[in-house]
């Protein structure tokens, strides 16, 4: 794919593809129906943006996320690509500009929200503008059982049939059931070329902790990462506001976000998060779906997510630039009780409720894991891996103990009280606390009264939490959250099975220090700060998010490699030809101070072999400008003429003479040809 490779370097500024991208780009460019499941941050957008530039006509991109579409369009326009979006967030001027570009047949990518497909006029318009490819982002939204179902996604299959063009569908979260639904609804059941490129995000450090003064735990986590962009997810709207306030009171730049806010207030938070370095957003899960901010350095959950898919998607918003990122998920028995009751009290049919309990069990299994978290997480998605050496359990392997006797005592207390009580009352029985409630029910006469004094109240709470995590007991909504035993517990109760529990989770949690110390060395840190300041100034002037200029990973590479000129700058990942021309000089000045002015013709050759040819032609011209003996009348070639010679590389005197003219060819021809032959 020589054209794709060239565009990858010149437009997007990358030397090579990320793992898995190249074969997907090849299939999509060739016009094959394609389904690609790639991890968040794996570079899905490039897999349809690059083929769009290689193919004739317009590529229509269907995406549910207006903010994300706007960001991608801004990023493409910054890279010199003709792209536009038709969304409800457009100004009238922006919409007019998109229509004008379509009429002139200049647009290569047109982004649309699925809701627009509800209008018959949309189909008519799309038939008229020479669409050659449909790309569907967040394709899992077609699943009616999924957590992000969008009814308008069901019209995409009809659009594909109406336009009779290939379709490429992309998603990061699709279990086998959802993949089957995507194939049925988008491809009429005909198997597309499918790429499953794994769910591993090796740059993200995974960590869980049981709740122990959760506000302090979140504040400690944020304090250890001060100045880094982060998201804190909370289970309630009220908690987002109080926690954001607590973060501000401890010196952080923080704001809250939830669905109950006015639309304009939400947009202000989104815009701030995109443009400000180091802002923390404390939010419900409503936040993040439309934010393609690549340099989010950490994600914390103040409450347990709804499922393992939701957890994976939410932590996936960190480290999209590939640089190190961290997560922390807090959980406790109240979280588990809430999630169980939400499933049981929902309106879903029984088989769906059972599936939701299974998904929650998988997340709880990850929370209470005894070995590498990454192995456990990937195992849910049917992938295997070696221990990652890069999660909290690999950093500090948990201390375990045989918890069979403790669990059996707890189960016995549950059965002897006929499964009518919650953990608090059961712990009083096990500890021998003769409370009024215990006495009133005669539970001080039970054989299990006082048999658990080897643990204190907090330790028994940890045992019950782990029992819920292993799905040995569940809260019963019909009995106001009383614990009921599951079938999984019976073998333990009958002494037919044993169980290992974690000892460390019953100890008080200390401060979590960063697993990722710094993004760059101490020596390079001041330069990285200066580069970020320059980026922010340029972004504010252009009124775009900072990462549209350059993402963190590109600035880190600049700080470490310290390019001395445009040619070296062109070798930095993420610096394409258009961005080099727009921003190269500004960032070189930050790195090196004053920078010698470069002619535009030479600037266009930066980072290419033709650039070094141009420089050698310029040197030879300087030596021969007054002839071989230095006494002739001065004669030179213009910069654009030298660039033309460097680009076309003529190999014979007659071709070179046609470019230079006879007088210049006579003066410089032989020397120029020597350089071109060597090149």
PyMOL commands that set and color helices and strands:
alter all, ss='L'
color gray80, all
select helices_A, chain A and resi 2-10+21-29+46-54+66-78+92-103+114-118+120-128+139-142+151-163+176-186+214-223+237-249+263-275+308-315+333-344+350-367+373-380+392-395+404-416+423-431+436-440+443-445+457-469+477-479+487-493+504-506+522-542+546-549+552-561+566-570+577-592+600-603+609-624+639-648+653-660+662-678
alter helices_A, ss='H'
color red, helices_A
select strands_A, chain A and resi 34-37+58-62+83-86+109-112+131-136+166-171+193-196+204-205+208-210+230-233+254-257+280-283+298-301+325-331+400-402+473-476+482-485+500-502
alter strands_A, ss='S'
color yellow, strands_A
deselect
rebuild
show_as cartoon
